[in-house]
């Protein structure tokens, strides 16, 4: 298996780098019950893009200029015909662990610790094991960085719909000015290439780790659809937080919205710089991995 790109140089521009929580036996909770672990968190201290450094602003400028319909069609065609690696879930987590955001002043944690912290927060709240697994794997799509991505802009960051007018609910909407689709006579219209209420399953979201992992796992796991919704849409903030794209969504998307909103606090608010005891929790998660995934996955 040949992997390219230097993992230490990876700049995650996602919000999530977090810590493991102590394990507590609890009565199983419904997956859509409100999260409990974050009740004392100051939610206003997260996703403050108006105060973001130049690195973050420059990242989104590049992403917004380069995520075009043409790029998204091409990269999906490449995905369908290419297998970059064959490895199991835990091996993939260990590979992702080589990615450290050296520019983040708030944390020194690795990617595997974020995955485990997210899963542990879900576990501590007594949510079902499939939701714990969704937390465990939700960022594994960042392996794209090793698989010849064109940069960070096609791996991380908030996602949005391409093929229609760029929503003003996307962060830094003014940075789409140099995206050629913003001037296209079709792509720049409200519905673009889509029909009213066609459903999110029938639109193209900007390519990145969410979309990639969703397409990998929907055919290579036994995860329920709610878990796949959590994986595919967790970075789709213009929709699940800002309420954009109601003209494209349908009834099925309401279920997806509930799933993503139930998952989001665990991804976003579990940040802490204490290292996780990986070996302590590894046997528990290996059992869950064996329950929901084959031994080897084609990436």
Beta strands, then each sheet from edge to edge (+ up, - down):
strand 1: 86-87
strand 2: 161-162
strand 3: 204-205
strand 4: 297-298
sheet 1: 1+ 4-
sheet 2: 2+ 3-
end
